[in-house]
């Protein structure tokens, strides 16, 4: 096996693993009840941009359909995490505002 085949195999392996790695992250955000505080918008948005620009480069500059497809799917996976986080934070903010308005919070201490 030559170096180009080795690098292609590593690229393929780790991108398949990366595609699968979005599933547990999405599941954790989906089940979060505290507004997905641990998710960094800036990090995930940079990853959307990096994968999206790689897809554009692959298509426009080198006409590499495989790299384009992998990069688009990775960008979509990152975008899904961002969108789900936005939704969860919106839900949390609405719930928090409603609880503050009604005075019904789980943190209320009774003397």
Secondary structure in CASP SS format (residue, H / E / C, confidence):
PFRMAT SS
TARGET T0000
AUTHOR 0000-0000-0000
METHOD secondary structure of the structure
MODEL  1
X C 1.00
X C 1.00
X H 1.00
X H 1.00
X H 1.00
X H 1.00
X H 1.00
X H 1.00
X H 1.00
X H 1.00
X H 1.00
X H 1.00
X H 1.00
X H 1.00
X H 1.00
X H 1.00
X H 1.00
X H 1.00
X H 1.00
X H 1.00
X H 1.00
X H 1.00
X H 1.00
X H 1.00
X H 1.00
X H 1.00
X H 1.00
X H 1.00
X H 1.00
X H 1.00
X H 1.00
X C 1.00
X C 1.00
X C 1.00
X C 1.00
X C 1.00
X C 1.00
X C 1.00
X C 1.00
X C 1.00
X H 1.00
X H 1.00
X H 1.00
X H 1.00
X H 1.00
X H 1.00
X H 1.00
X H 1.00
X H 1.00
X H 1.00
X H 1.00
X H 1.00
X H 1.00
X H 1.00
X H 1.00
X H 1.00
X H 1.00
X H 1.00
X H 1.00
X H 1.00
X C 1.00
X C 1.00
X C 1.00
X C 1.00
X H 1.00
X H 1.00
X H 1.00
X H 1.00
X H 1.00
X H 1.00
X H 1.00
X H 1.00
X H 1.00
X H 1.00
X H 1.00
X H 1.00
X H 1.00
X H 1.00
X H 1.00
X H 1.00
X H 1.00
X H 1.00
X H 1.00
X H 1.00
X H 1.00
X H 1.00
X H 1.00
X H 1.00
X H 1.00
X H 1.00
X H 1.00
X H 1.00
X H 1.00
X H 1.00
X H 1.00
X H 1.00
X H 1.00
X H 1.00
X H 1.00
X H 1.00
X H 1.00
X H 1.00
X C 1.00
X C 1.00
X C 1.00
X C 1.00
X C 1.00
X C 1.00
X C 1.00
X C 1.00
X C 1.00
END
